Amino acid sequence: MKILHLISSGGMYGAENVVAALSGGLNHMGHEARVGVIANAHCPPNNVAREFETRGIEVFLIPCRGRADRKTVHTIRQLLISEDIQLLHSHGYKADIYGYLAGRKMNLPMVATRHSQLAKRHGLAILAFETLDLYFLRRFDAVVAVSDAIAKETRWLGISPKLLSTIANGIDMSSFASASQEREVVAGEELKIGTVGRLIERKGIDRFLRAARVILVEFPRAHFVIVGDGPYRDSLEGLAKRLEIEGRVSFEGSRRDMPSIYASFDIFVLPSLEEGLPIAVLEALASRCAVVATSVGAIPELIVSGQTGVLVRPGEVDELVEAIRSLIKNPELRRHLGKKGETLVRERFSSEQMARKYFQLYERLAVTKPGQVPELSAI
């Protein structure tokens, strides 16, 4: 089957990594999965297309001059025709809207994946697009939620349960498993405590820095690492200086060697205020990191306190401090959580399982007559 994944991207983050893992998994199964990247003229250049290509995935750049560019619709439609695409799979509200407008008269099965819940911390423009997205999602042949929490919200927003299925995100385990290593570091020595994500408000990185300040009083040799980039970077670097911890905090920016990054962490922290099913947590678990994360979105489906990590309430710096402190003091617990977390990802969240479930959905859509709604509840 020839599949086009459509995504509008400002960087290689969670949804983009899911698309890469899914495309790679489908290609490994013998299908032809390509990626169309909507290149927004108002966004700074990024390495998304190159990153897909380094993973062996064919990429098409689709220019977009603004929020409503008819030429973008035409370009996508021509791509669907020239590449003889048999199924269109969109990821994100802009890809959903442009993808539907391009493919609606082509009798082409169309799938959309919701990777996150409605944004609560974005402006009116984003809210307007997400509202418009719901109008188009009701017209897709299938809508996929990446977690039970997102599926529940999707139903609440008016998407028919007959259209909806839940398929968890998955990652390619091989690179993370091969890079993971046992770090025999005792309390008081230089531990690396890291976080990974786009530097935006809802990721809660400011709480991570405030927790770091408290931790460093008791463990002055600990080192905090922030991997990722985004519009809040300057603000966060300024906060580190005001907290007088800039000497013990590294801002690494975007990195391509993520398996080795996770392998260098003793503790991984995700202090998000909002989330879907975060790829960063899956990658950290696959790398046998001890994980501290907030109980938002689908994170409680991954992290069970004392078994696969430690959960804290979002925004609560004191709880974040206590969770990190407990893991610094207990290397045996860190090892235990790391092993349990790696087992969880291997058994339930691999890219192979994700690709297989998506293809089951694709097959059902491919044989469904136009106008019929397939029964997806068994997937």
C-alpha positions as CSV (number, residue, x, y, z in Angstrom):
1,M,0.0,0.0,0.0
2,K,1.2,3.5,-0.8
3,I,0.6,5.8,2.1
4,L,1.3,9.6,2.5
5,H,1.7,10.9,6.0
6,L,1.0,14.6,6.1
7,I,2.4,16.9,8.9
8,S,3.0,20.6,9.5
9,S,6.0,20.9,11.6
10,G,8.2,23.4,13.4
11,G,10.8,20.9,14.6
12,M,11.5,17.2,15.2
13,Y,9.4,16.7,18.3
14,G,6.9,14.1,19.6
15,A,4.4,13.8,16.7
16,E,7.2,14.0,14.2
17,N,9.1,11.1,15.8
18,V,5.9,9.1,15.9
19,V,5.4,9.7,12.2
20,A,9.0,8.6,11.5
21,A,8.7,5.5,13.6
22,L,5.3,4.6,12.0
23,S,6.6,5.2,8.4
24,G,9.7,3.1,9.1
25,G,7.6,0.3,10.6
26,L,5.3,0.3,7.6
27,N,8.2,0.3,5.1
28,H,9.7,-2.6,7.0
29,M,6.5,-4.4,6.5
30,G,6.8,-4.0,2.8
31,H,4.6,-1.0,2.2
32,E,5.5,2.4,0.8
33,A,5.1,5.2,3.4
34,R,6.2,8.7,2.5
35,V,6.0,11.9,4.4
36,G,4.7,15.3,3.2
37,V,5.9,18.2,5.3
38,I,4.0,21.4,5.1
39,A,6.7,24.0,5.1
40,N,5.3,27.2,6.7
41,A,6.8,30.3,5.3
42,H,6.4,32.2,8.6
43,C,8.3,29.6,10.6
44,P,12.1,29.5,10.8
45,P,13.9,26.7,8.8
46,N,14.2,23.4,10.6
47,N,15.8,20.0,10.1
48,V,12.6,17.9,9.9
49,A,12.8,16.9,6.3
50,R,16.5,16.0,6.6
51,E,15.8,14.0,9.8
52,F,13.2,11.9,8.0
53,E,15.6,11.3,5.1
54,T,18.3,10.2,7.4
55,R,15.9,7.5,8.7
56,G,15.4,6.3,5.1
57,I,12.0,7.9,4.6
58,E,11.1,9.7,1.4
59,V,10.0,13.3,2.0
60,F,8.1,15.9,0.0
61,L,8.3,19.6,1.1
62,I,4.9,21.3,0.5
63,P,5.2,25.1,0.5
64,C,2.6,27.1,2.5
65,R,2.6,30.9,2.4
66,G,0.1,31.5,5.2
67,R,-2.8,30.2,7.2
68,A,-5.1,29.8,4.1
69,D,-3.0,29.0,1.0
70,R,-5.0,27.4,-1.9
71,K,-1.8,26.5,-3.6
72,T,-1.0,24.2,-0.7
73,V,-4.2,22.3,-1.3
74,H,-3.4,22.0,-5.0
75,T,0.2,20.9,-4.3
76,I,-1.0,18.1,-2.0
77,R,-3.6,17.0,-4.5
78,Q,-1.1,16.8,-7.3
79,L,1.2,14.8,-5.0
80,L,-1.5,12.3,-4.2
81,I,-2.1,11.8,-7.9
82,S,1.5,11.7,-9.1
83,E,2.6,9.3,-6.4
84,D,-0.5,7.1,-6.8
85,I,-1.2,7.4,-3.1
86,Q,-3.8,4.9,-1.8
87,L,-4.3,6.3,1.7
88,L,-3.8,9.8,3.3
89,H,-2.9,10.0,6.9
90,S,-2.7,13.4,8.5
91,H,-1.2,14.5,11.8
92,G,-2.2,17.8,13.4
93,Y,-4.9,20.4,12.7
94,K,-3.2,22.1,9.7
95,A,-2.4,18.8,8.0
96,D,-6.0,17.6,8.7
97,I,-7.5,20.7,7.1
98,Y,-5.2,20.9,4.1
99,G,-5.2,17.1,3.6
100,Y,-9.0,16.8,3.7
101,L,-9.5,19.7,1.2
102,A,-6.9,18.1,-1.1
103,G,-8.3,14.5,-1.0
104,R,-12.0,14.9,-0.4
105,K,-13.0,14.3,-4.1
106,M,-10.6,11.5,-4.8
107,N,-12.4,8.6,-3.1
108,L,-9.3,8.2,-1.1
109,P,-9.4,6.7,2.5
110,M,-8.4,9.4,4.9
111,V,-7.1,8.9,8.5
112,A,-6.3,11.6,11.1
113,T,-4.4,11.1,14.3
114,R,-4.9,13.3,17.4
115,H,-1.6,13.4,19.2
116,S,-2.7,15.7,22.0
117,Q,-5.7,17.2,23.8
118,L,-7.0,20.7,23.0
119,A,-4.4,23.3,23.9
120,K,-5.3,25.3,26.9
121,R,-2.3,27.7,26.9
122,H,-2.3,28.9,23.3
123,G,-3.9,32.0,21.8
124,L,-7.2,32.6,20.0
125,A,-5.7,31.8,16.6
126,I,-4.7,28.3,17.6
127,L,-8.1,27.7,19.3
128,A,-9.9,28.8,16.1
129,F,-7.9,26.4,14.0
130,E,-8.5,23.5,16.5
131,T,-12.2,24.3,16.4
132,L,-12.2,24.3,12.6
133,D,-10.2,21.0,12.7
134,L,-13.1,19.4,14.5
135,Y,-15.4,20.3,11.6
136,F,-13.1,18.4,9.2
137,L,-12.3,15.5,11.5
138,R,-16.0,14.5,11.4
139,R,-15.6,14.0,7.7
140,F,-12.6,11.7,7.8
141,D,-12.9,7.9,7.4
142,A,-11.2,7.3,10.7
143,V,-9.8,9.3,13.6
144,V,-7.2,7.8,15.9
145,A,-6.4,8.9,19.4
146,V,-3.0,8.0,20.9
147,S,-4.3,7.5,24.4
148,D,-7.5,6.7,26.3
149,A,-7.6,10.3,27.7
150,I,-7.4,11.8,24.2
151,A,-10.1,9.3,22.9
152,K,-12.4,10.4,25.8
153,E,-12.0,14.0,24.9
154,T,-12.4,13.3,21.2
155,R,-15.8,11.7,21.9
156,W,-16.7,14.6,24.1
157,L,-15.9,17.0,21.3
158,G,-18.5,15.3,19.1
159,I,-16.5,12.8,17.0
160,S,-18.6,9.6,16.4
161,P,-17.3,6.6,18.3
162,K,-17.8,4.7,15.0
163,L,-15.0,6.8,13.5
164,L,-12.7,6.6,16.5
165,S,-10.1,4.1,17.6
166,T,-7.2,4.3,20.0
167,I,-3.6,3.3,18.9
168,A,-0.8,4.1,21.3
169,N,2.4,5.8,20.2
170,G,5.3,3.5,19.7
171,I,9.1,3.9,19.3
172,D,11.9,2.0,17.6
173,M,13.4,0.2,20.6
174,S,16.7,-0.9,19.0
175,S,18.6,2.4,19.1
176,F,17.7,3.2,22.7
177,A,18.3,-0.3,24.0
178,S,21.8,-0.4,22.4
179,A,22.8,3.0,23.8
180,S,21.5,2.4,27.4
181,Q,24.2,1.8,30.0
182,E,24.4,1.1,33.7
183,R,25.7,4.1,35.6
184,E,27.1,3.3,39.0
185,V,26.8,6.7,40.7
186,V,26.2,7.1,44.4
187,A,24.5,9.9,46.2
188,G,26.6,13.0,46.4
189,E,28.5,12.4,43.1
190,E,27.7,14.1,39.8
191,L,24.4,12.8,38.6
192,K,22.8,14.0,35.4
193,I,19.2,15.0,35.7
194,G,17.7,15.8,32.3
195,T,14.5,16.8,30.5
196,V,13.7,16.7,26.8
197,G,11.1,18.7,24.9
198,R,10.1,21.8,23.0
199,L,10.8,24.9,25.1
200,I,7.3,26.2,25.4
201,E,5.1,27.2,28.3
202,R,3.1,24.0,28.7
203,K,6.3,21.9,29.1
204,G,6.8,23.4,32.6
205,I,10.6,23.7,32.2
206,D,10.5,26.7,34.6
207,R,9.4,24.3,37.4
208,F,12.3,22.0,36.5
209,L,14.7,24.9,37.0
210,R,13.1,25.9,40.3
211,A,13.3,22.3,41.5
212,A,17.0,22.3,40.4
213,R,17.8,25.2,42.6
214,V,16.5,23.4,45.7
215,I,18.2,20.1,44.8
216,L,21.5,21.8,44.3
217,V,21.6,23.1,47.8
218,E,21.7,19.5,49.1
219,F,23.5,17.9,46.1
220,P,25.8,20.7,44.7
221,R,27.5,18.3,42.2
222,A,24.3,17.3,40.4
223,H,24.0,18.6,36.9
224,F,20.8,19.5,35.1
225,V,20.4,19.1,31.3
226,I,17.7,20.6,29.1
227,V,17.5,19.2,25.5
228,G,15.3,21.0,23.0
229,D,14.7,24.4,21.6
230,G,11.8,26.8,21.3
231,P,10.5,30.3,21.9
232,Y,11.0,30.1,25.7
233,R,14.7,29.3,25.5
234,D,15.9,32.9,26.2
235,S,13.4,33.2,29.1
236,L,14.5,30.0,30.6
237,E,18.2,30.8,30.3
238,G,17.4,34.1,32.0
239,L,15.6,32.3,34.8
240,A,18.6,30.0,35.4
241,K,20.8,33.1,35.8
242,R,18.3,34.7,38.3
243,L,18.2,31.5,40.3
244,E,22.1,31.5,40.2
245,I,22.3,28.0,38.9
246,E,23.5,28.6,35.4
247,G,26.8,26.9,36.1
248,R,25.0,23.6,36.9
249,V,22.4,23.8,34.0
250,S,23.2,23.0,30.4
251,F,21.0,24.1,27.5
252,E,21.8,21.6,24.8
253,G,19.4,22.8,22.1
254,S,18.1,20.3,19.5
255,R,20.2,17.1,19.3
256,R,20.1,14.3,16.8
257,D,22.0,11.8,19.1
258,M,19.0,11.2,21.4
259,P,19.8,7.6,22.4
260,S,23.2,8.6,23.8
261,I,21.6,11.6,25.5
262,Y,19.1,9.5,27.4
263,A,21.8,7.0,28.2
264,S,23.8,9.7,29.9
265,F,20.9,10.6,32.2
266,D,20.6,9.1,35.7
267,I,17.1,10.6,36.1
268,F,14.7,11.9,33.5
269,V,12.1,14.5,34.4
270,L,9.0,15.6,32.4
271,P,7.4,18.5,34.3
272,S,4.7,19.2,31.7
273,L,1.5,21.1,32.5
274,E,-0.3,19.5,29.5
275,E,0.6,16.4,27.4
276,G,-0.7,13.7,25.1
277,L,1.2,10.5,25.1
278,P,4.8,11.9,25.3
279,I,7.4,10.3,23.1
280,A,10.1,11.6,25.4
281,V,8.8,9.5,28.3
282,L,8.7,6.4,26.1
283,E,12.3,7.0,24.9
284,A,13.5,7.6,28.5
285,L,11.8,4.4,29.6
286,A,13.3,2.5,26.7
287,S,16.7,3.8,27.8
288,R,16.2,2.4,31.3
289,C,16.1,5.9,32.8
290,A,14.4,6.4,36.1
291,V,11.5,8.8,35.3
292,V,9.8,11.5,37.2
293,A,6.7,12.9,35.4
294,T,3.6,14.9,36.0
295,S,0.2,13.2,36.1
296,V,-1.3,14.9,33.0
297,G,-2.6,13.5,29.7
298,A,-1.7,9.9,29.1
299,I,1.3,9.9,31.4
300,P,-0.4,7.9,34.1
301,E,-0.9,5.1,31.4
302,L,2.9,4.9,31.3
303,I,4.1,5.8,34.8
304,V,2.9,4.0,37.9
305,S,4.6,5.4,40.9
306,G,7.1,2.9,42.4
307,Q,6.8,0.6,39.4
308,T,7.8,2.4,36.2
309,G,8.6,5.8,37.6
310,V,7.4,8.5,40.0
311,L,4.3,10.6,39.4
312,V,3.8,14.2,40.7
313,R,1.1,16.7,40.3
314,P,1.6,19.3,37.6
315,G,3.0,22.6,38.7
316,E,4.0,21.4,42.2
317,V,7.7,22.2,42.5
318,D,7.9,20.8,46.1
319,E,6.6,17.4,44.8
320,L,9.1,17.5,42.0
321,V,11.9,18.2,44.4
322,E,11.0,15.4,46.7
323,A,10.7,12.9,43.8
324,I,14.1,13.8,42.4
325,R,15.7,13.8,45.8
326,S,14.3,10.3,46.6
327,L,15.8,8.9,43.4
328,I,19.2,10.6,43.9
329,K,19.4,8.9,47.3
330,N,18.3,5.5,46.1
331,P,20.4,4.1,43.2
332,E,18.8,0.7,43.6
333,L,15.3,2.2,43.1
334,R,16.6,4.0,40.0
335,R,17.8,0.7,38.5
336,H,14.5,-1.1,39.4
337,L,12.4,1.6,37.8
338,G,14.6,1.7,34.7
339,K,14.3,-2.1,34.1
340,K,10.5,-2.1,34.7
341,G,10.1,0.9,32.4
342,E,12.1,-0.7,29.6
343,T,10.0,-3.9,29.8
344,L,6.8,-1.8,29.6
345,V,7.8,-0.1,26.4
346,R,9.1,-3.3,24.8
347,E,5.8,-5.1,25.5
348,R,3.3,-2.4,24.8
349,F,4.8,0.6,23.0
350,S,7.1,-0.6,20.2
351,S,7.0,0.9,16.7
352,E,6.3,-2.6,15.3
353,Q,3.1,-3.0,17.4
354,M,2.0,0.6,16.4
355,A,2.6,0.0,12.7
356,R,0.8,-3.3,12.7
357,K,-2.3,-1.8,14.4
358,Y,-2.4,1.1,12.0
359,F,-2.1,-1.2,9.0
360,Q,-5.0,-3.2,10.3
361,L,-7.0,0.0,10.3
362,Y,-5.8,0.9,6.8
363,E,-6.8,-2.5,5.4
364,R,-10.3,-2.1,6.8
365,L,-10.7,1.3,5.2
366,A,-9.3,0.1,1.9
367,V,-12.0,-2.5,1.5
368,T,-14.9,-0.4,2.8
369,K,-17.3,0.9,0.2
370,P,-17.6,4.7,-0.2
371,G,-20.1,6.1,2.3
372,Q,-19.8,3.1,4.7
373,V,-18.3,3.5,8.1
374,P,-16.0,0.6,9.2
375,E,-16.4,-0.9,12.6
376,L,-13.1,-0.1,14.4
377,S,-13.9,-1.1,18.0
378,A,-12.1,-4.4,17.7
379,I,-8.7,-2.8,16.8
